[in-house]
Amino acid sequence: MDLLKAAPKEQKRDLGAAINGLKQQWEEGLKARQVELEDAKKRLAALATGWDPTLPPPVPAQGALHPLNRLMDRLVDVFRPLGFHVEEGPEVETEAHNFDGLNIPEDHPAKASSDTFYLAAHPELLLRTHTSPVQVRTLLRVAPELATRGGIRFLAPGRVYRKDEIDPTHSPMFHQVEGMLVGRGIGMQHLKGTLEYALRALFGPHTEIRLRPSYFPFVEPGCEVDVSCPLCAAKGCRVCKGSGWVEILGAGLIHPNVLAYAGIDPAEWSGWAFGMGVERMAMMLSQTPDLRLFFENDQRFLKVMGGLD
Amino acid sequence: MLLERQALAQEIPAAAGLETRELCELFAALGFPVDGVARREGTEVLDVDITANRGDAMSHRGLAREVAAKLRQPLTPIPALPTPEGPAVVEVRLDSPACPIYSTAVLELGSGATPQQVQAFLLALEATPKRLPAVDASNELLHRYGHPTHAFDADRIQGAVSIRWAKAGETLVTLDGVTRTLTSQDLVIADAGGAIALAGVMGGDGTKVTESTRRVLLESAWFDPKTVRATARRHSLHTDASHRFGRGADPAMARVARDLLVGRLQAWCGAKLLGAWTVGGLPPVGAPVTLTESLLSRIAGEPMPLPDAAEALRRLGCEVAVEGDRLVAQAPRWRHDLAIPEDLAEEVLRLKGYEGISSVLPPLEGPPEPLSAAYLQRQRLSRRLAHLGFHQTVTYGFISPEMDAAFVDPANPAEGRTLANPLGQEYSVMRGSLLPSLRAAAEQNLRQGGREVRLFELAPTHASGPQGPVERFMLGVVWGGTLGGDDYLSPARGVREADLSGIARTLGWSGTPTVRVLGEGLFGFELPVADLPQAGDRIIPSFRPFSRFPAVERDLSLLVDLACSHEVLHRAMAAALPAECLQDLRCVDVFRHKSLPEGRQAWLMRMRFQADRTLVGDEVDGWVAAALAAAESLGARLRA
């Protein structure tokens, strides 16, 4: 302003305008900076109370079902739409239920104490060596009402015991799922039809199944059932040993002696039964190298192999 | 069973042209899966799996019969020249019905050895040639024709030979050098000096053929399968012979195998026949079996004409007559497994091929049954616990008596639950509690570096009872280690007993569960599954009205005795409050500090009231005062 006073008159006008311009410029700058500072302050405040969505959030603890139970549950799910329910029985069984009722001869090697665990205080009691005694118990129970109900169909999942040393492929305790159907006029075609449906539901719609003759005392005819290898789509791999087929279960038509033992007339009634090893299937499907992992219960194994649903 | 391909082709020439893969598939389709193929002694050897009911298939001839039947191709006739029989050289007596026929011969051995190709055949089958013609020939015949035979050193036999039951306590040193103490259920070959062989199982050491043997007595007999199985099991002596006799050999082969053996010894070492004779005769054949067309068609799932079925059974060696709607079949002597109509139906299907069976879903017979409440309850419990962060375990049902005793009521003694023949002491007791196994699994997880371990198991436990162990399904839960600290909002803290109690509550357990300390910072509880709530019959429970008026909360900070139980204080305070308005009463904070009077702790008791009207301050004040008075009656006082 002093400069303006001292300035020559003819320049005063221009100079004044210039000074005003500068002043305006300065004031605008100040205002802008103030807004900027205000914004920064607001941003900081927002950040301080705000949430960084990229920070790891608290996640509710997640457990897992055991893979063997999951597989058994899945099998039950697969058979439910066909009208199968679940039957169960005790792990400590009588010789009669475990062997005699299943047409297993008196001197069968499986009865030996080298193969089967017996109770010390009760020599007639043993740890069931398969889930088949559930068949015997169920047939005995339903025999009187079989005609009214028209037949029976059920699954029997459960734990079984055999005197095997613990190693990567053996365990003295393992799981089986047994299936049984009794009706009128039941033949091999019904066994094949049911298993084809079930194994396709389990392994996919393009799965093929193959029945091969085999022998189990409680069925006649008996068979082993193979599925087209679910891991290589039957192209041939390590699991199916290049054959494209994997053995999955044993089955057959119920032996007339088994029906007769339960008081069911084999001339009127017939049926089929199958039994599969749960661990064997789980190991095959998951490529788990060592059976013992299923009984070690390491949470890292359970989390990955079991899951929730 | 090991099968050498060239020897198979000698029995069934049609097999020679098959690729190995084709042969394996053929065997699998017949019910004899091939476990492996190896090359030994310049030939291919198949490891064929033979089911226990098919003793007749445990030889090259036996499997050749199967291939011949399937392919409708002829078998090579057995090249046996009948040995002329004459009077007995040594007296042989059959003193037990378990040996109905005994064909024998005495030969004087000449010089000569087992032919190279026979040695190679035995080596290919992983059998060791002894280079003694009598022994090797017997062994070769067993593998080729499935009929076990034996050669004794005739000069070491004293007096007459008898096939009799052993005398209890009688001893015999078998070929493996083991001294066997026999029972009266063991069938033996004996001479005047005692037992010289375990019939159908193993020869005796004292009469074995050696390099110095000059004369041999041959044995080609048939022994009762059950007797042989029992003896083999009793003495844990499972031999090639016991496997075959035990599953049923062909009695008609007794004479044939003797003839073959004589022929080999004559050819290989110029042996001179001193006499051949047979004692006894063939046992009676089994009863013929009748199969109706309707049964066959029911099993096969399609109409099966009887003439076709008869033709299939004839290919297997059966004599068959078709009579109207049924066929009657007499099984050949080598088949001991064709006893009922279903057995015949299986054979017909087997030869036809299981691949031809159609695929039909069975019609529903009646209304399906629901899943049982107990099963569904376990399914729900395991899902609930998995969602609460717990991992389901599967552990063995048997544990060591020490582990068991630590958790089981003395009223449940281990004796009634102990196995007679456990794998070891650590697996000898059917457990009375799940906690020992869960503790072991939890500790293992923590040792392996797990920060927190949450496990559960749903499995039966056992209680000793007069009739045997009684099964009860239990739920075991263990939790240990450090909780939280994995994110910026959840502080880390050790797992506490109360955490376990909370889990039991959330599963619907009404009381306070017994939480066991299983280790440092490791806790567990166990509950009978049947005592946990089951899903009711109703899909949705009946409606219970609730108030829409505001609730009032009041806190009382109380100094209470350290010995005071929350349950007692709670009960007393609740009794003083109007039940219809009291919605909740609980301790929400526990404070223990040295600044508090000695022997005291501070509890913050929170009351929540609600009614079908707006509550007035004065009436709530009155209730709070009453609750305080009730607390004071138990020695509590208001904290300043």
Interface residues (C-beta under 8 A of the other chain):
Chain A: L55 P56 P57 P58 V59 P60 A61 Q62 G63 A64 L65 H66 L68 N69 D73 V76 R80 L82 G83 F84 H85 V86 E88 P90 E91 V92 D107 P109 A112 S113 S114 F117 Y118 L119 A120 A121 H122 P123 L125 L127 R149 G150 G151 I152 R153 F154 R159 Y161 K163 E165 I166 P172 M173 H175 L181 G183 R184 G185 I186 G187 M188 Q189 H190 K192 G193 T194 E196 Y197 R210 L211 R212 P213 S214 Y215 E220 P221 G222 C223 E224 L253 H255 P256 S270 F294 F295 E296 N297 D298 Q299 L302 K303 G306 L308
Chain B: A28 A29 L30 G31 P33 T51 A52 N53 R54 K226 R229 A230 R233 R298 I299 A300 G301 E302 I340 E342 D343 A345 E346 L349 R350 Y354 E355 I357 S358 S359 V360 L361 P362 P363 L364 E365 G366 P368 E369 P370 L371 S372 A374 Y375 Q379 S382 R383 L385 A386 H387 L388 G389 F390 H391 Q392 T393 V394 T395 Y396 G397 F398 E415 G416 R417 T418 L419 A420 N421 P422 L423 Y427 M430 A441 Q444 N445 Q448 G450 V453 R454 L455 A459 P460 H462 S464 Q467 G468 P469 E471 D486 D487 Y488 L489 S490
